[in-house]
Amino acid sequence: MRKVEVSEDEELGELEDKTEALTLRSKRTERARKKQAKRVEKPSRDSQHLLSLPYELVLDILALLRPSDVFNLQRVSRAFHQFITQQDHRISRAITSWRYVCLDKCFRLPVLMENIDPSIHAVIQSPERQELLIIHKKPYQHIQSPNPAEICTCLTCLLRWSALCLIVDFAHWQRNLDIGEPIPMIPRGKHPAWNQNLVASNAAIVRKALCSPLWHARLLEAHLDSTTRSISRHAANKGNKRRRFRMSKEDMESGSDLFLEKSGPPSFDFPFHRDNYYMLEAYLPNRGWSAENNRWMYVPAEQHDIDIQFIVNWAKRRQRPASGSGNDMVWKGESSK
């Protein structure tokens, strides 16, 4: 009988490759694996981000934010910080033009002395004129007196400074007013350290607004928040039948002050003491209601220039010789004969 030969491969069957990669468990390989994972997760420099959009589109997007949101965005990266710092004026103007149309005209900035003609600095800062302003520079407990070497001390700028300082102080006490906690009272003639620090801190914030339009817009945002909270508090008091601004829930959530353009109670009186905060609802200075035009009329920005011209004319009148001189009286007497 014929013998059949069987090959070794046929006898053992088809070989299977069951080799596997060895598991590496050294610290070096673990560090290499983590570095590789970071390289994979790291976004490409060519990836799209906000600042890669067209310039006008970026400004339109930032204009939709609140000033506080822009400050937060400024901290995201060096690129955002540089862009917002360079475009501070345009961004703040775009935000203010639709969010704070009313407040921007109520709370204008005082003019810095560095922006006034140096030839009239001596007239504005003369001790004789500063004495005439003592009633307007009276040191309030909640507002720091302005520095005559820093800002203009015409009547318009003094009132603007006080109004801006009031924004910061009024915002500081909103929580007390919301929860009904009394504001600490300061006895007459006393100057506690906590209040001096608070007043100095408030003035420092206002000084930032004098140099940065975005900080000015931030003050307007804070006052709109204080105003809406005040109106809500007074509206919840059913026993308070005073006239107030009509504010809907949509108005409060809009982040815009357009509802303040409607007819409402005027607010001419300056809150000279924190006691006034309890009944203060909407402090909107430098405007009055015109029944003839059926709208609010605002003090123009040019009022500062008018005040400066008044100061210059006042100084010129004081430099003129007295009209009642001896020769003048003799001439008048001779002409009457």
C-alpha positions in Angstrom: 0.0 0.0 0.0 1.3 3.5 -0.9 2.4 5.7 2.0 1.0 9.3 2.0 3.5 11.9 3.2 2.1 14.7 5.3 4.0 18.0 5.6 4.8 19.5 9.0 2.7 22.5 8.3 -0.3 20.3 7.4 0.2 18.2 10.5 0.3 21.2 12.9 -2.3 23.3 11.1 -2.1 27.0 10.0 0.0 29.1 12.3 -1.7 32.1 14.0 0.2 35.3 14.9 -0.7 36.1 18.5 2.1 38.4 19.3 1.1 41.6 21.1 2.9 44.9 21.9 4.5 44.9 25.2 2.9 47.2 27.7 5.4 49.9 28.6 5.1 51.2 32.2 8.1 53.4 32.8 7.9 57.0 33.9 9.6 58.1 30.8 7.1 56.5 28.4 4.2 58.0 30.6 5.6 61.5 30.2 6.0 61.0 26.5 2.4 59.8 26.2 1.1 62.9 28.0 3.1 65.2 25.8 1.8 63.5 22.7 -1.8 63.9 24.0 -1.2 67.6 24.6 0.1 68.1 21.1 -3.0 66.4 19.7 -5.4 68.5 21.9 -3.6 71.8 21.3 -5.6 73.9 18.7 -3.9 74.9 15.6 -2.8 78.5 15.2 -4.8 78.7 12.0 -8.0 77.9 13.9 -10.7 80.5 13.8 -11.3 82.8 16.8 -13.0 86.2 17.5 -10.1 88.4 16.6 -9.6 86.6 13.3 -13.0 88.1 12.0 -13.1 91.4 10.1 -12.4 94.5 12.2 -15.9 96.0 11.8 -17.6 92.7 12.7 -15.5 92.4 15.9 -16.6 95.9 17.0 -20.3 95.1 16.3 -20.0 92.0 18.4 -18.3 93.8 21.3 -20.9 96.5 21.1 -23.5 94.0 22.2 -21.7 93.4 25.5 -22.0 95.3 28.8 -18.9 97.3 29.8 -18.3 94.8 32.7 -18.3 92.0 30.1 -15.8 93.8 28.0 -13.5 94.2 31.1 -13.8 90.4 31.7 -13.0 89.7 28.0 -10.0 91.9 28.3 -8.5 89.5 30.9 -8.9 86.4 28.6 -5.6 86.9 26.7 -2.9 89.4 25.8 -4.4 89.7 22.3 -7.8 90.7 23.6 -6.3 93.1 26.2 -4.3 94.8 23.5 -7.3 95.1 21.1 -9.7 96.4 23.7 -7.1 98.9 25.0 -6.5 100.3 21.6 -10.2 100.5 20.7 -11.4 101.7 24.1 -13.1 104.8 22.7 -14.9 103.1 19.8 -16.1 100.2 21.8 -17.4 102.4 24.6 -19.1 104.7 22.2 -20.8 101.8 20.4 -22.1 100.4 23.7 -23.2 103.8 25.1 -25.0 104.8 21.9 -27.8 102.2 22.5 -27.5 101.2 26.1 -27.0 104.5 28.0 -28.5 107.2 25.7 -30.1 109.0 28.6 -27.5 108.5 31.3 -24.7 109.6 29.0 -26.3 113.0 28.8 -27.1 113.2 32.5 -23.6 112.2 33.7 -21.0 113.9 31.5 -17.4 114.0 32.5 -15.7 117.0 34.1 -12.9 118.5 32.0 -9.4 117.9 33.0 -7.2 120.9 33.6 -4.7 119.5 31.2 -7.3 120.0 28.4 -7.9 123.6 29.2 -5.9 126.5 27.7 -2.9 127.0 30.1 -3.2 130.8 29.8 -6.3 130.8 31.9 -5.2 128.2 34.5 -4.3 130.9 37.0 -7.7 132.6 36.6 -9.6 129.3 37.2 -7.4 128.3 40.2 -7.1 131.7 41.8 -7.7 131.7 45.6 -10.2 134.5 45.3 -12.3 132.5 42.9 -12.0 129.3 44.9 -13.4 131.1 48.0 -16.5 132.0 45.9 -17.0 128.3 45.3 -16.8 127.2 48.9 -20.6 126.5 49.0 -20.2 124.1 46.0 -17.0 122.5 47.4 -18.4 121.8 50.8 -17.0 118.4 51.9 -19.9 115.9 51.9 -19.6 112.8 54.0 -20.1 110.6 51.0 -18.2 112.5 48.3 -14.6 113.6 48.1 -13.9 117.2 47.2 -12.4 117.6 43.7 -8.7 118.6 43.3 -8.5 122.0 41.6 -5.2 121.1 40.0 -6.7 118.0 38.4 -10.1 119.0 37.1 -11.8 122.2 36.1 -13.6 124.0 38.9 -16.2 125.8 36.9 -19.7 125.2 38.3 -20.6 122.7 35.6 -17.5 120.5 36.2 -18.0 120.6 40.0 -21.5 119.3 39.6 -20.4 116.7 37.1 -17.7 115.4 39.5 -20.2 115.2 42.4 -22.8 113.3 40.3 -20.2 110.7 39.2 -19.0 110.2 42.8 -22.6 109.7 43.8 -23.0 106.9 41.2 -20.3 104.8 42.9 -21.4 105.5 46.4 -25.1 104.8 45.7 -24.2 101.5 44.0 -22.1 100.5 47.0 -25.1 100.6 49.3 -27.6 98.9 47.0 -27.4 95.6 49.0 -28.3 97.4 52.2 -31.3 99.0 50.5 -32.4 95.7 49.0 -32.4 93.8 52.2 -33.5 96.6 54.4 -30.3 96.9 56.4 -29.7 100.5 57.7 -26.8 102.4 56.2 -24.3 103.2 59.0 -24.8 106.8 60.2 -21.9 109.1 60.8 -22.2 111.6 63.7 -21.7 115.2 62.6 -18.0 116.2 62.8 -16.8 112.6 62.9 -14.6 111.1 60.2 -14.3 107.3 60.7 -11.5 105.6 58.8 -13.9 103.2 57.0 -15.8 106.1 55.4 -12.6 107.9 54.4 -11.3 104.8 52.7 -14.7 104.3 51.0 -14.9 107.9 49.7 -11.3 107.8 48.5 -11.9 104.5 46.7 -15.0 105.9 45.0 -13.1 109.0 43.9 -10.3 106.7 42.5 -12.9 104.9 40.3 -14.2 108.2 39.0 -10.7 109.3 38.2 -10.3 106.2 36.0 -13.5 107.3 34.1 -11.9 110.7 33.5 -9.2 109.0 31.4 -11.0 105.9 30.0 -14.3 106.0 28.1 -14.8 102.4 29.0 -14.7 103.1 32.7 -17.2 105.9 32.1 -19.5 103.5 30.4 -19.0 101.1 33.4 -20.2 103.8 35.7 -23.3 104.3 33.6 -23.9 100.5 33.8 -23.7 100.6 37.5 -26.1 103.5 37.8 -28.6 101.9 35.5 -28.5 98.8 37.8 -29.0 101.0 40.9 -31.9 102.8 39.2 -33.8 99.7 38.2 -33.3 98.2 41.6 -34.6 101.4 43.2 -37.6 101.6 41.0 -38.4 97.9 41.7 -38.1 98.5 45.5 -40.4 101.5 45.5 -42.9 99.7 43.2 -43.1 96.8 45.6 -44.1 99.3 48.4 -47.9 99.4 47.9 -48.2 102.3 50.3 -45.9 104.5 48.3 -48.2 106.4 45.9 -45.6 108.8 44.6 -45.1 109.2 40.8 -42.4 107.0 39.4 -41.1 105.8 36.1 -43.0 103.1 34.4 -40.7 100.1 34.1 -41.7 96.7 32.8 -39.8 93.4 33.3 -38.6 93.7 29.7 -37.2 97.2 30.4 -35.3 95.9 33.5 -33.8 92.9 31.6 -33.0 94.8 28.4 -29.8 96.4 29.9 -30.9 99.7 28.2 -32.0 103.0 29.7 -34.5 103.9 27.0 -37.5 103.6 29.3 -36.0 106.6 31.3 -36.8 108.8 28.3 -40.5 108.4 29.1 -42.3 111.0 31.2 -41.5 110.6 34.9 -40.7 112.5 38.0 -37.8 115.0 37.7 -34.8 114.6 40.0 -33.1 118.0 40.4 -32.1 117.7 44.1 -28.7 116.4 44.8 -28.6 113.6 47.5 -26.5 115.6 49.9 -26.6 112.8 52.5 -26.9 109.0 52.5 -30.2 109.4 54.3 -31.6 110.5 50.9 -30.8 107.0 49.4 -33.8 105.4 51.1 -36.3 107.5 49.1 -34.1 108.0 46.0 -35.6 106.3 43.0 -34.0 107.7 39.8 -31.3 110.3 40.2 -31.0 111.8 36.7 -29.5 115.2 36.9 -28.9 117.9 34.3 -32.3 117.5 32.6 -35.8 118.9 32.8 -39.2 118.0 31.2 -40.4 120.3 28.5 -44.2 120.3 28.2 -44.0 122.3 25.0 -41.8 119.7 23.3 -43.1 116.7 25.3 -39.7 115.4 26.0 -36.7 115.8 28.3 -34.3 118.6 27.7 -30.7 118.1 28.7 -28.0 120.5 29.7 -25.7 120.7 26.6 -22.1 119.6 26.7 -21.1 123.1 25.7 -22.2 124.4 29.1 -18.6 124.0 30.3 -17.4 126.4 27.6 -20.0 128.9 28.6 -18.8 128.7 32.2 -15.2 129.1 31.2 -16.1 132.3 29.2 -17.9 133.6 32.3 -14.8 133.1 34.4 -12.6 134.9 31.9 -15.1 137.8 31.7 -15.2 137.9 35.5 -11.4 138.1 35.7 -11.3 140.9 33.1 -13.9 143.0 35.0 -11.8 142.7 38.1 -8.7 144.0 36.3 -10.4 147.1 35.0 -9.8 150.4 36.8 -12.6 151.8 38.9 -15.0 153.8 36.8 -15.4 156.4 39.5 -11.9 157.9 39.2 -11.2 161.6 39.9 -10.7 162.7 36.3 -13.9 160.8 35.3 -15.9 162.7 38.0 -14.5 166.0 36.9 -15.4 165.4 33.3 -18.9 164.4 34.2 -19.3 167.5 36.3 -18.1 169.8 33.6 -20.3 168.2 31.0 -23.4 168.8 33.3 -22.9 172.5 33.4 
